[in-house]
Amino acid sequence: MGKRIFETRRVGKATGCIVCQGELTLFGPYAKYTFKRCLNCGTIQLSPMPDEAEMADAYETEYIAHRQAEEFADPEQWRGVSRTYRHSIIDALRDHHVDGLVVDYGSGWGHLVEAMIRTGLDAQGVDISEEQIRYAQGRGLPVHQDDIHTTQRFQDQASAVTMLAVFEHLINHTAVLRSVHCSLKDGGLFVTLHPTAAAVRFFGNLFRLGRKQAQLPDLAGALTAPWHAVLFSIAGTEQIVSRHGFELLEIRPAPQGRLPGLLGLVQILMEAVNKAGWALFKTRWPLITTHIFIFRKVATPAES
């Protein structure tokens, strides 16, 4: 993930839900941050929301310095951890018969772009991290340095735009969704894979025995603040994306990642349990940590 894919202007300190302006209640503290949950749509977000300067500083001093989430900051470790995610996004593109340019927003080290190209897709990537761009381009990948909030490089050219573990990092969703809309052809697809709120709420409360004032667990990176600024509910994801000129076509359960060691075994077991839960309960099953959302461009984005 690039070190500043977030913001092109200062974001105010929102007091209500970022999706619906609903009332927020305490979910719990994480390090020096506080997560709150919307009583209306169920989305979990940092409160107060960080602004551009705070996010840039956090990325420069902690994330990029590899003091947090090392398995995500090392390109070869992330290649292994994320392989199931990549395959699931490619499956979604194939199932929806995507034919034409696919642009991966927040392409990071370029692993998804590389995987798509290997399967015959015409794929390119966009990220802002100089380090990750150098790595991807060093592997001969068509990854471009640009800001996903403002890029016009692919205006009306893309058959699909993908995001793999990007949406939860954003704080200016309006700017990014307008940029996605601008990149897509009419009828093009927006496919985003990101962690969702229900499982985070379930496990966050379970491990703290329901004590809201107790420190939240990391949950294998799901609650790593401040870069995971918003964990949208399923309903919240549909609401915030749909209001920017998209219609929801499908929601899929994403597979678990593949962390090494015992955590990786737990992920495999959870994946098996979740397949059964999804078959019975679909989006009402609360233990799926991550979902894939497939939207289609249908209209002009609404004005903010």
Protein Blocks (a to p, Z undefined) as FASTA:
>chain_A
ZZblmbgcdcdddfbdfklopacddfbdchjbccdddfklopacddddddfklmmmmmmm
mmmnopgokllmpmklmmmmmmmmmmmmmmmmmmnopacjdddehklnommmmmmmmnop
acddddfbfklmmmmmmnopacddddfklpcklgokafbdcdehklmmpmblmlmmmmmm
mmpcghiacddddddfklmmmmmmmmnnopakbccdfklollmcfklmbccdfklmmmmm
mmnopacfbdcdddddddehjllmmmmmmmmmmmmmmmmnmmmlmkbfbdcdddddfbdc
ddZZ
